[in-house]
Amino acid sequence: MQSFLNQMLPILLGICFVWLSNSTALSEVNWKNHSLNDIHHRTKVITAVDIISSHNYPVETHTVVTRDGYILSVFRIPSSQLCGSNGPKPVVLINHGMTGSADSWLLTGPRNGLPFLLADACYDVWLINCRGTRYSRKHLKLKAWLLQFWRFSWHEIGMEDLPATVDHILATTKQKSLHYVGHSQGCTSVLVMLSMRPEYNKRIRTTNLLAPPAFLRHSLSMGHNIIKPLFSLLPDIELLPHHKILNSAVSAICKILGVRDVCTALYLLTNGRVSQHMNRTLIPMLIATHPAGISTRQPRHFFQLKDSGRFRQYDFGFGMNYLIYRQNTPPDYPLHLVRPHSAIHIFYSDDDGTISPRDVLALASKLPYAVPHHITDETWNHMDFLLANNVNELINNPVIQIIETFEEDLKQKIGNIKGDISVDALLNEF
């Protein structure tokens, strides 16, 4: 009986969430001109721009239009008060995981948030919001309530969202290449881009993948047998949308003394097991900003990878596969074409809970040049890569060091060469 209840709990919570989202009794409160600490104590809609500006960092919002018409919002932190450089800065693009958005990287604030730390280290930081998330729900022709809007997986994010964003960033900054950091699905999508559109390899200086899902035969064990049949029946529709008013109201309730423990339990029940590294004070902010919205095709595509044991394109079924791919099964992604300017750095742990280390090492073995970084902490799980109290020590500082080492080597090469030579020519030597 207890096992049955454990299996049904996520479904029941989902039903309650949908039922609550239809409530018309909730109202939005105007909180403009208040600091983040002030707005913590009232019902509000918290955005990435609010989080960044509340910590006294400059922020810009850029609009990117993909080839297939999706309109994305991309946030930029161009500088920091702690950076003394006024000239052009190396660029870093940061990509979120499934159900997340740019918010996911910002919740831990300047002390532990990678975007802030990179800005402090004099990098030009950009945060993408992939199609379907709370900030990227527009299209040139389609409305978000149409089923056609949601006919995408992370394949389209890698084929369309990332290339369009990279092009926009490089055009805006007048640079030729950038650094990349991705978490979870943000890793999968960049592997799609670099393998399927290999011309973008020359535009990536360093690639840092945190808990990358690609080969999944030994991963996604928790709930796979329960959830997969449900996804096989659903069409391509919106899943786990961000409800501005509902999320804000629940977040406000979670701050009330006596209710916090209940909200903590609710969050942990719906987002996995307890992490001893997680700062529980982040939970109200997480609830206020997550989930950010996805298409049902995104997790369905991941489930297909688990079933096949291969890293390959979306399986539309026998007939459609033949029409689209000219073969009965989807083609594998050509990982041998993933060749950016430096090694692919892969961070993984034994206790991820979502991605098996066996599958991560299988990915590393398929890439031309990969450097695995094993997190030796035996209790480090999937969301700790973003939210752990000690994330600086195990993730952020090593990632920044990888980026800085590349930049220092580039400067040294420029200094050692006599005569005129372009940065592009130098990068080709890496």
Salt bridges, closest charged atoms under 4 A:
GLU60 OE1 - HIS62 NE2 2.81
GLU60 OE1 - ARG76 NH1 3.23
ASP68 OD2 - ARG131 NH1 2.83
ASP103 OD2 - ARG134 NH1 2.65
ASP124 OD2 - ARG76 NH2 2.64
GLU160 OE2 - ARG67 NH2 2.86
ASP161 OD1 - ARG131 NH2 2.69
ASP167 OD1 - ARG203 NH1 2.88
GLU199 OE2 - ARG197 NE 3.54
ASP236 OD2 - ARG297 NH2 2.56
ASP236 OD1 - ARG300 NH1 2.82
GLU238 OE2 - ARG137 NH1 2.36
ASP307 OD1 - HIS224 NE2 3.47
ASP307 OD2 - LYS228 NZ 2.63
ASP332 OD2 - ARG310 NH2 2.59
ASP350 OD2 - HIS374 NE2 3.03
ASP351 OD2 - ARG273 NH1 3.25
ASP352 OD1 - HIS382 ND1 2.92
ASP377 OD2 - HIS277 NE2 3.23
GLU407 OE2 - HIS179 NE2 2.60
GLU407 OE2 - ARG205 NH1 2.76
GLU429 OE1 - LYS413 NZ 3.54
